Amino acid sequence: MLDKEHTNIKNAATILLLSIANADEKIDKEEIKSIREIIQDFFSIESEETFTIIENAIVELKKNTSLFYYTQIINDNFSYKDKVDFILCIYEVAYTDKELHFMEQYLIRKIAHTLHVEHKDLIEAKIQIKKYL
């Protein structure tokens, strides 16, 4: 995989996670911490690279309102299992504050739909994260 392509994938995933954190119109430090840990673990990267990716993603998220472009990048590069794992990560960000805001739920469903994640897997991911918390 080309380095630029891999950077685009990490950026797309980070923007989607940030969009969940921002769904209730506020991104708090705990959500950023959660996103940083998820990106670091999901892509097996160092914390310095993670910091740069998050900084760039925040800037890009402010400029762009359509998430379709980013979900398309994920669709093109993730296996179905990776997509379901990513939905788990999205729920982890959403539940950082211990509650699921209705806009977070709406956005998660929208992302899952565009990632072609089956409804039963979406529900299972939600249940799994709630048990984990």
C-alpha positions as CSV (number, residue, x, y, z in Angstrom):
1,M,0.0,0.0,0.0
2,L,1.4,3.4,-0.9
3,D,2.3,5.6,2.0
4,K,0.1,8.5,0.8
5,E,-2.8,6.0,0.4
6,H,-2.2,4.7,4.0
7,T,-2.2,8.3,5.3
8,N,-5.5,8.9,3.5
9,I,-7.0,5.9,5.2
10,K,-5.8,6.9,8.7
11,N,-7.0,10.5,8.0
12,A,-10.5,9.3,6.9
13,A,-10.9,7.0,9.9
14,T,-9.8,9.9,12.2
15,I,-12.2,12.3,10.6
16,L,-15.1,9.8,11.0
17,L,-14.2,9.3,14.7
18,L,-14.0,13.1,15.2
19,S,-17.3,13.6,13.5
20,I,-18.9,11.3,16.1
21,A,-17.2,13.2,18.9
22,N,-18.5,16.4,17.4
23,A,-22.0,15.2,16.8
24,D,-23.2,16.8,20.0
25,E,-21.4,20.0,19.0
26,K,-18.6,19.7,21.5
27,I,-15.4,17.6,21.5
28,D,-13.9,17.2,24.9
29,K,-10.5,16.1,26.0
30,E,-11.6,12.6,26.9
31,E,-13.0,12.0,23.4
32,I,-9.7,13.2,21.8
33,K,-7.8,10.9,24.2
34,S,-10.1,8.0,23.2
35,I,-9.6,8.8,19.4
36,R,-5.9,9.0,19.9
37,E,-5.7,5.6,21.6
38,I,-8.0,4.0,18.9
39,I,-6.0,5.4,16.0
40,Q,-2.8,4.3,17.6
41,D,-4.0,0.8,18.3
42,F,-6.1,0.3,15.1
43,F,-3.2,1.3,12.8
44,S,-0.3,0.3,15.0
45,I,1.4,3.7,14.9
46,E,3.5,5.9,17.2
47,S,1.9,8.6,19.3
48,E,3.7,11.4,17.5
49,E,2.2,10.4,14.2
50,T,-1.2,10.0,15.9
51,F,-1.0,13.6,17.2
52,T,-0.3,14.9,13.7
53,I,-3.1,12.9,12.1
54,I,-5.6,14.2,14.7
55,E,-4.4,17.8,14.2
56,N,-4.8,17.5,10.4
57,A,-8.2,15.7,10.7
58,I,-9.6,18.5,13.0
59,V,-8.6,21.1,10.4
60,E,-10.1,19.0,7.5
61,L,-13.3,18.3,9.5
62,K,-13.9,22.0,9.9
63,K,-13.6,22.5,6.2
64,N,-15.7,19.6,5.0
65,T,-19.3,18.7,5.8
66,S,-19.7,15.5,3.7
67,L,-18.6,12.3,5.3
68,F,-19.3,10.2,2.2
69,Y,-15.8,10.8,0.8
70,Y,-14.3,9.4,4.0
71,T,-16.6,6.4,4.2
72,Q,-15.7,5.7,0.6
73,I,-12.0,5.5,1.5
74,I,-12.8,3.1,4.3
75,N,-15.0,1.0,2.0
76,D,-12.3,0.7,-0.6
77,N,-9.6,-0.3,1.9
78,F,-11.2,-2.2,4.9
79,S,-12.5,-5.7,4.9
80,Y,-16.0,-6.3,6.3
81,K,-14.5,-7.4,9.6
82,D,-12.4,-4.2,9.7
83,K,-15.5,-2.2,9.1
84,V,-17.3,-3.9,12.0
85,D,-14.3,-3.4,14.2
86,F,-14.2,0.3,13.2
87,I,-17.9,0.6,14.2
88,L,-16.9,-0.7,17.6
89,C,-14.4,2.1,17.8
90,I,-17.0,4.6,16.7
91,Y,-19.3,3.4,19.5
92,E,-16.3,3.6,21.9
93,V,-15.9,7.3,21.1
94,A,-19.6,7.9,21.3
95,Y,-19.8,6.4,24.8
96,T,-16.7,8.2,26.1
97,D,-19.0,10.4,28.2
98,K,-21.1,7.3,29.2
99,E,-24.2,8.3,27.2
100,L,-25.2,8.1,23.6
101,H,-26.4,11.5,22.3
102,F,-29.2,11.1,19.7
103,M,-27.1,12.9,17.1
104,E,-24.2,10.4,17.7
105,Q,-26.6,7.5,17.2
106,Y,-27.9,9.1,14.0
107,L,-24.4,9.6,12.6
108,I,-23.3,6.1,13.6
109,R,-26.2,4.6,11.7
110,K,-25.5,6.8,8.7
111,I,-21.8,5.8,8.7
112,A,-22.6,2.1,9.2
113,H,-25.1,2.3,6.3
114,T,-22.5,3.8,4.0
115,L,-19.9,1.3,5.1
116,H,-22.5,-1.5,4.2
117,V,-22.4,-2.9,7.8
118,E,-25.4,-5.0,8.4
119,H,-27.9,-3.8,11.0
120,K,-27.4,-6.9,13.2
121,D,-23.6,-6.2,13.3
122,L,-24.3,-2.6,14.2
123,I,-26.5,-3.6,17.1
124,E,-24.0,-6.3,18.2
125,A,-21.3,-3.7,18.2
126,K,-23.4,-1.3,20.4
127,I,-24.2,-4.1,22.8
128,Q,-20.6,-5.2,23.0
129,I,-19.3,-1.7,23.8
130,K,-22.1,-1.1,26.4
131,K,-21.0,-4.3,28.1
132,Y,-17.3,-3.2,28.0
133,L,-18.1,0.1,29.6
